[in-house]
Amino acid sequence: MAETIAAQENQEHAVIYLPPPKLDGRISFEKVLAMRRSIREYSSEPLTLNELSQLLWATYGVTEPKHGFKTTPSAGATFPLVIYVIVKPNSVRTSNGFLDPGSYRYDPYTHSILLVKRGNLIRELYKACLRQAWVLRAPVNIIIAAIYERTTGYYGERGRRYVIMEVGHASQNLYLQATALGLGTVAVGAFKDEQVKSIAGLRTDEEPLYVMPVGKPTRRYSLKEKDLLEYIEENRRLYQP
Ligand SMILES: Cc1cc2nc3c(=O)[nH]c(=O)nc-3n(C[C@H](O)[C@H](O)[C@H](O)COP(=O)(O)O)c2cc1C
């Protein structure tokens, strides 16, 4: 029901208001950490709009409404990151069908996505990512980009380092949220910057830093406590100070 109300599309501006993110989940934080792996094989199952909403919020959504602070820390609260999502045809289920394929820009403040480029962009993105098959197979690819100037404007050259650190935070948030939802992702850093930028319709001052395919894993990873303890014991035997 929430999805029906929240997923209304304003056709004129092609804005999708996402369902509200959930602030609770079913798996403990420790289990999520233990289960996180880079996942590169996905089933053909689409995601739901609720899942996409949750993934985007976890990556870079607002957690402190007074100042608009987010799920990541940010040097000087400059928040240089911009999140895009590349949607394949029939890959994100809504209450009345599927999201149109294309590239969408996430707005954390209204928790909405704006269609910036319509069409099936996935083959081009796959080629720009050096033909990594997981990019092609995933129902969505979340791109984490940065506007360096937001942070270098305050910190000069050192701001570049801060931006790259922040991307790591956002990427890990996405990994962990995907895991908690029973989904899988992988941080892809190997791609042709200019091509990804043009395919996804990034603005001139936005630089892509990660492409993260997300889908339903064909296999889940799990860690047994016994195996971890044996591993630690074995290493203590091998590497005594
Ligand atoms: C900066 C960075 C770039 C990466 N680039 C790629 C990539 O282009 N393609 C890919 O399949 N995995 C990529 N990875 C994922 C690593 O291969 C993966 O994290 C590593 O093998 C450890 O596996 P785990 O994530 O399951 O612990 C990247 C990871 C990082 C941190």
The ligand as a MOL file (V3000), in Angstrom:
LIG
                    3D

  0  0  0     0  0            999 V3000
M  V30 BEGIN CTAB
M  V30 COUNTS 31 33 0 0 0
M  V30 BEGIN ATOM
M  V30 1 C 38.6770 -0.2870 -5.1740 0
M  V30 2 C 38.0770 -1.6150 -5.5730 0
M  V30 3 C 37.8960 -1.8970 -6.9250 0
M  V30 4 C 37.3150 -3.0990 -7.3080 0
M  V30 5 N 37.0630 -3.3250 -8.6350 0
M  V30 6 C 36.4700 -4.4710 -9.0240 0
M  V30 7 C 36.1480 -4.6900 -10.3870 0
M  V30 8 O 36.3880 -3.8730 -11.2580 0
M  V30 9 N 35.5340 -5.8550 -10.7130 0
M  V30 10 C 35.2050 -6.8080 -9.7780 0
M  V30 11 O 34.6570 -7.8420 -10.1330 0
M  V30 12 N 35.4920 -6.6140 -8.4510 0
M  V30 13 C 36.1090 -5.4830 -8.0710 0
M  V30 14 N 36.3590 -5.2580 -6.7200 0
M  V30 15 C 35.9400 -6.2700 -5.7210 0
M  V30 16 C 37.1220 -7.1030 -5.1910 0
M  V30 17 O 37.5580 -7.9820 -6.2070 0
M  V30 18 C 36.6680 -7.9060 -3.9380 0
M  V30 19 O 36.2630 -6.9930 -2.9510 0
M  V30 20 C 37.7780 -8.7950 -3.4010 0
M  V30 21 O 38.0280 -9.8570 -4.2920 0
M  V30 22 C 37.4680 -9.3880 -2.0190 0
M  V30 23 O 36.2440 -10.1200 -2.0680 0
M  V30 24 P 35.0180 -9.7810 -1.0980 0
M  V30 25 O 34.5210 -8.4000 -1.4610 0
M  V30 26 O 34.0120 -10.8520 -1.3640 0
M  V30 27 O 35.5240 -9.7850 0.2970 0
M  V30 28 C 36.9370 -4.0600 -6.3290 0
M  V30 29 C 37.1250 -3.7650 -4.9730 0
M  V30 30 C 37.6650 -2.5610 -4.5970 0
M  V30 31 C 37.8120 -2.2350 -3.1090 0
M  V30 END ATOM
M  V30 BEGIN BOND
M  V30 1 1 1 2
M  V30 2 1 2 3
M  V30 3 2 2 30
M  V30 4 2 3 4
M  V30 5 1 4 5
M  V30 6 1 4 28
M  V30 7 2 5 6
M  V30 8 1 6 7
M  V30 9 1 6 13
M  V30 10 2 7 8
M  V30 11 1 7 9
M  V30 12 1 9 10
M  V30 13 2 10 11
M  V30 14 1 10 12
M  V30 15 2 12 13
M  V30 16 1 13 14
M  V30 17 1 14 15
M  V30 18 1 14 28
M  V30 19 1 15 16
M  V30 20 1 16 17
M  V30 21 1 16 18
M  V30 22 1 18 19
M  V30 23 1 18 20
M  V30 24 1 20 21
M  V30 25 1 20 22
M  V30 26 1 22 23
M  V30 27 1 23 24
M  V30 28 2 24 25
M  V30 29 1 24 26
M  V30 30 1 24 27
M  V30 31 2 28 29
M  V30 32 1 29 30
M  V30 33 1 30 31
M  V30 END BOND
M  V30 END CTAB
M  END
